[in-house]
């Protein structure tokens, strides 16, 4: 059931929540403190974890499937999941941002945002949904590969991974394509279609292929390597990149620094589950399932309460109190989203699957 991976999905989503909450701590005039300082250095990389998980799950769930019919079924299942979870928050974002962020609301491309068509960030209504455009791209690429036989698919995935990795290493370190001087000479679709984030997706896919044939190592050791690598990446972000490694100029180092530890985290957690070391099942399934809602909802809620005066009301209060308020707020978002997932998102997902005539067989 990949319960441990579900738990990691929750952790990744919560990291992103803390990352954005840290900004609101600062906007309230408070020092972020140790927890939110760590979130500022690493929280955005919850997205990198998601991308590796995405590639892993796609291969894991289609490991015995091939052919055009299987490809179509895969795409229908993915579309039902992504749109049923996204569209309610798109509508909520439109209502909240029309009131709280009118300039951003006016500049957004609603059709592209609604359909998750790739667009520059200033045209995306719900800011965090830029990652979903990549997910849709991943789905299309992998859907095409599902048509092929499993053995052929594995070789092609490996070849694409090597090509995309080599190309982006050359772009960053040899050609300086991502430097501030040359970055904006790249077209948006050139940056999108050959993005370094593809490396993370294909790395997760290859990990699933490896783990289909063998256990692949000591789970605790692999998990420790992943956690240590993540911590080292966060420190490198602070001391080498001045906290700006998430920016487009440094996207290749970001992928290398946070993508590799993400692979080890998943690898270790899967092997731990195989050996009987499983995270709390009920919580992991509920919070992991709700991670999509947590990810999509949190910036909307943070913006709404800022507009209502929360940040201004906290100004001048002790730093520890402000930090505690936003930590509790982040926890409240999790609770609300788990409730929403169980009582609204899952039924809505079922409706979408019926509309798209998704097969009940897995």
C-alpha positions in Angstrom: 0.0 0.0 0.0 3.1 2.3 0.2 1.9 3.7 3.6 5.3 5.1 4.3 5.3 7.0 0.9 1.9 8.4 1.9 3.4 9.6 5.1 6.3 11.2 3.1 3.7 13.0 0.9 2.2 14.6 4.0 5.7 15.7 5.2 6.4 17.2 1.8 3.2 19.1 1.8 3.7 20.3 5.4 7.2 21.5 4.5 5.7 23.7 1.8 3.1 25.1 4.2 5.8 26.0 6.7 7.9 27.6 4.0 5.1 30.0 3.1 4.0 30.5 6.7 7.6 31.6 7.4 7.1 34.5 5.1 4.0 35.6 7.0 5.9 35.3 10.3 8.4 37.8 8.8 5.6 40.0 7.4 4.2 40.2 11.0 7.5 41.7 12.0 8.8 38.7 14.0 12.0 36.7 13.7 11.3 33.3 12.1 13.1 31.4 14.9 14.8 28.0 14.3 11.8 26.1 13.0 10.7 28.6 10.4 14.4 29.3 9.5 14.7 25.6 8.6 11.5 25.9 6.6 12.8 28.9 4.7 15.9 26.9 3.8 14.3 23.6 2.8 10.5 23.9 2.8 10.1 24.7 -0.9 11.8 21.4 -1.6 8.7 19.5 -0.6 7.9 20.1 -4.3 11.1 18.2 -5.3 10.0 15.3 -3.1 6.5 15.3 -4.8 8.1 15.1 -8.3 10.2 12.1 -7.3 7.2 10.4 -5.7 5.2 11.1 -8.8 7.6 9.3 -11.1 7.9 6.5 -8.6 4.1 6.0 -8.2 3.5 6.1 -12.0 5.9 3.2 -12.6 4.8 1.3 -9.5 1.1 1.4 -10.4 1.6 0.5 -14.1 4.3 -2.1 -13.6 2.3 -4.9 -15.4 0.4 -2.7 -17.9 1.1 -2.0 -21.5 -0.7 -1.1 -24.7 -2.9 1.7 -25.9 -5.9 0.8 -23.7 -3.7 0.8 -20.6 -2.3 4.2 -21.6 -5.8 5.7 -22.0 -6.9 4.2 -18.7 -3.8 5.6 -17.0 -4.4 9.1 -18.4 -8.1 9.1 -17.4 -7.3 8.0 -13.9 -4.7 10.8 -13.6 -6.9 13.5 -15.0 -9.8 12.5 -12.7 -7.4 12.8 -9.7 -5.7 16.0 -10.6 -8.8 18.0 -11.7 -11.2 16.8 -9.0 -8.7 17.9 -6.4 -7.7 21.1 -8.1 -10.8 22.8 -9.5 -12.5 23.4 -6.1 -9.4 25.3 -5.0 -9.1 27.1 -8.3 -12.6 28.5 -7.6 -11.8 29.4 -4.0 -8.6 31.1 -5.1 -10.5 33.2 -7.7 -12.9 34.4 -5.0 -10.3 35.1 -2.4 -7.7 36.7 -4.7 -10.3 38.9 -6.4 -10.8 40.4 -2.9 -7.3 40.1 -1.4 -5.0 40.2 -4.4 -6.8 42.2 -7.1 -3.7 43.0 -9.1 -2.6 39.4 -9.3 -6.2 38.4 -10.0 -6.4 40.8 -12.9 -3.1 39.6 -14.5 -3.9 35.9 -14.3 -4.8 33.9 -17.4 -8.0 32.1 -16.2 -8.3 29.6 -19.0 -4.6 28.5 -18.7 -4.9 28.4 -15.0 -8.1 26.4 -15.0 -6.7 23.8 -17.5 -3.3 23.8 -15.9 -1.7 24.8 -19.2 1.9 25.8 -18.8 2.2 29.6 -18.2 4.6 32.1 -16.6 4.1 32.4 -12.9 2.6 35.9 -13.0 -0.2 34.4 -15.2 -1.0 31.5 -12.9 -4.0 32.3 -10.6 -3.1 29.9 -7.8 0.6 30.3 -7.5 1.5 26.8 -6.3 -0.4 25.2 -9.2 2.7 25.7 -11.5 3.8 22.3 -10.2 0.6 20.7 -11.5 1.4 21.9 -15.0 4.6 19.8 -14.7 2.5 16.9 -13.3 0.3 17.0 -16.4 3.4 17.1 -18.6 4.8 14.0 -16.7 1.4 12.2 -17.2 1.4 12.8 -21.0 5.0 11.7 -21.4 4.5 8.6 -19.2 1.1 7.9 -20.8 2.9 7.6 -24.2 5.5 5.2 -22.7 2.8 3.0 -21.2 1.9 2.0 -24.8 5.2 0.3 -25.0 6.1 -3.0 -23.4 7.4 -3.0 -19.8 10.9 -4.0 -20.7 11.3 -1.5 -23.5 9.7 1.2 -21.3 12.4 0.7 -18.7 15.2 1.1 -21.1 13.6 4.2 -22.6 13.1 5.8 -19.2 16.7 5.2 -18.4 17.8 6.7 -21.7 15.6 9.8 -21.3 16.9 10.3 -17.7 20.5 10.3 -18.9 19.8 12.6 -21.8 17.8 15.1 -19.8 20.4 15.1 -17.0 23.3 15.6 -19.4 21.5 18.3 -21.3 20.7 20.3 -18.2 24.2 19.9 -16.7 25.6 21.3 -19.9 23.1 24.1 -19.9 23.9 25.2 -16.4 27.6 24.6 -16.1 28.9 24.9 -19.6 26.5 27.1 -21.6 25.4 29.3 -18.6 21.8 29.2 -20.0 20.4 29.7 -16.5 22.6 32.7 -15.5 20.8 36.0 -14.8 22.4 37.4 -18.0 21.0 34.6 -20.3 18.0 33.2 -18.4 15.5 35.6 -19.9 16.7 34.9 -23.5 15.2 31.4 -23.1 11.6 31.1 -24.2 9.2 29.9 -21.6 8.3 26.7 -23.4 12.0 25.9 -23.9 12.5 26.2 -20.1 9.4 24.2 -19.4 9.7 21.3 -21.9 13.3 20.6 -21.1 13.1 21.5 -17.4 15.6 20.0 -14.9 12.5 19.0 -12.8 12.2 16.2 -15.4 15.3 14.7 -13.8 13.5 14.2 -10.5 10.5 12.6 -12.2 12.6 10.1 -14.2 14.8 9.4 -11.1 11.6 8.4 -9.2 10.5 6.2 -12.1 13.9 4.4 -12.3 13.8 3.9 -8.5 10.5 2.1 -8.9 12.0 -0.1 -11.6 15.0 -1.0 -9.4 12.8 -1.8 -6.4 10.6 -4.1 -8.5 13.5 -6.6 -8.9 15.2 -6.3 -5.5 15.0 -4.9 -2.0 17.9 -2.6 -2.8 19.6 -1.9 0.6 19.1 -1.3 4.3 16.1 0.9 4.8 17.3 2.8 7.9 20.7 3.5 6.3 19.0 4.8 3.1 16.6 6.9 5.1 19.5 8.4 7.1 21.3 9.3 3.9 18.2 11.0 2.6 17.6 13.0 5.7 21.3 14.0 6.0 21.4 14.9 2.3 18.3 17.1 2.8 19.9 18.8 5.7 23.1 19.4 3.8 21.2 20.8 0.9 19.4 23.2 3.3 22.7 24.4 4.7 24.2 24.8 1.2 21.1 26.9 0.3 21.8 29.2 3.2 25.5 29.5 3.1 26.3 29.2 -0.7 23.1 30.4 -2.4 22.0 33.0 0.3 18.7 31.2 0.6 17.8 31.6 -3.1 18.5 28.2 -4.6 14.8 27.7 -5.4 15.0 30.5 -8.0 15.1 29.7 -11.7 18.8 30.7 -12.0 19.7 27.9 -9.7 17.2 25.3 -10.7 19.8 22.7 -11.7 21.7 22.9 -8.3 18.3 22.8 -6.6 17.4 19.5 -8.4 20.8 18.0 -7.7 20.8 19.1 -4.0 17.2 18.1 -3.1 16.2 15.6 -5.8 19.0 13.1 -4.9 18.1 13.0 -1.1 14.4 12.7 -2.1 15.3 9.5 -4.0 17.0 8.1 -0.9 14.1 9.1 1.4 11.6 7.1 -0.8 14.0 4.2 -1.3 14.6 3.9 2.5 10.9 4.3 3.4 9.8 1.6 0.9 12.4 -0.8 2.1 11.4 -0.1 5.7 7.8 -0.9 4.9 8.9 -4.1 3.3 10.7 -5.1 6.4 7.6 -4.3 8.6 8.5 -0.8 9.8 5.4 1.1 8.9 4.3 4.6 9.8 1.0 5.1 11.7 -1.3 3.6 9.0 -4.5 5.5 9.7 -2.8 8.9 10.0 -0.5 8.3 7.0 -3.3 7.3 4.7 -5.5 10.2 5.8 -2.8 12.9 5.8 -1.1 11.6 2.7 -4.4 11.5 0.9 -5.0 15.1 2.1 -1.6 16.3 1.0 -3.0 17.5 -2.3 -5.6 19.7 -0.5 -3.0 20.9 2.0 -0.7 21.9 -0.8 -3.4 23.7 -2.8 -5.3 25.4 0.0 -2.6 26.8 2.3 -1.6 29.9 0.4 -5.2 30.8 -0.2 -5.9 30.6 3.5 -2.7 32.5 4.5 -3.6 35.3 2.1 -7.2 35.5 3.3 -6.3 35.8 6.9 -3.6 38.3 6.1 -6.2 40.4 4.3 -8.4 40.1 7.4 -5.7 41.6 9.6 -4.0 38.6 11.2 -0.4 39.6 10.3 -1.0 43.2 11.3 -2.6 42.2 14.5 0.4 40.1 15.5 2.9 43.0 14.8 4.8 44.0 18.0 4.0 40.8 19.9 6.9 38.5 21.1 8.6 36.5 18.4 7.8 33.2 20.1 4.1 34.0 20.2 4.0 34.9 16.5 5.8 31.8 15.6 3.5 29.7 17.7 0.4 31.3 16.1 1.6 30.4 12.6 2.7 26.9 13.7 -0.8 26.3 15.1 -2.3 27.8 12.0 -0.3 25.4 9.8 -1.5 22.5 12.0 -5.1 23.7 11.7 -4.8 23.8 7.9 -3.8 20.1 8.1 -6.8 19.2 10.2 -9.2 21.1 7.9 -7.7 19.5 4.8 -7.9 15.9 6.2 -11.6 16.6 7.0 -12.1 18.0 3.5 -10.3 15.1 1.9 -12.4 12.5 3.7 -15.8 14.1 3.3 -15.6 16.1 0.0 -12.5 15.4 -2.1 -12.8 11.6 -2.1 -16.5 11.6 -3.1 -15.8 14.3 -5.8 -12.9 12.2 -7.1 -15.4 9.3 -7.4 -17.7 11.5 -9.4 -14.9 12.4 -11.8 -13.9 8.8 -12.3 -17.5 7.9 -13.2 -17.7 10.8 -15.7 -14.5 9.7 -17.3 -15.5 6.0 -17.1 -12.4 5.0 -15.2 -12.2 1.3 -14.8 -12.6 0.0 -11.2 -9.7 -2.4 -11.7 -6.3 -1.2 -10.6 
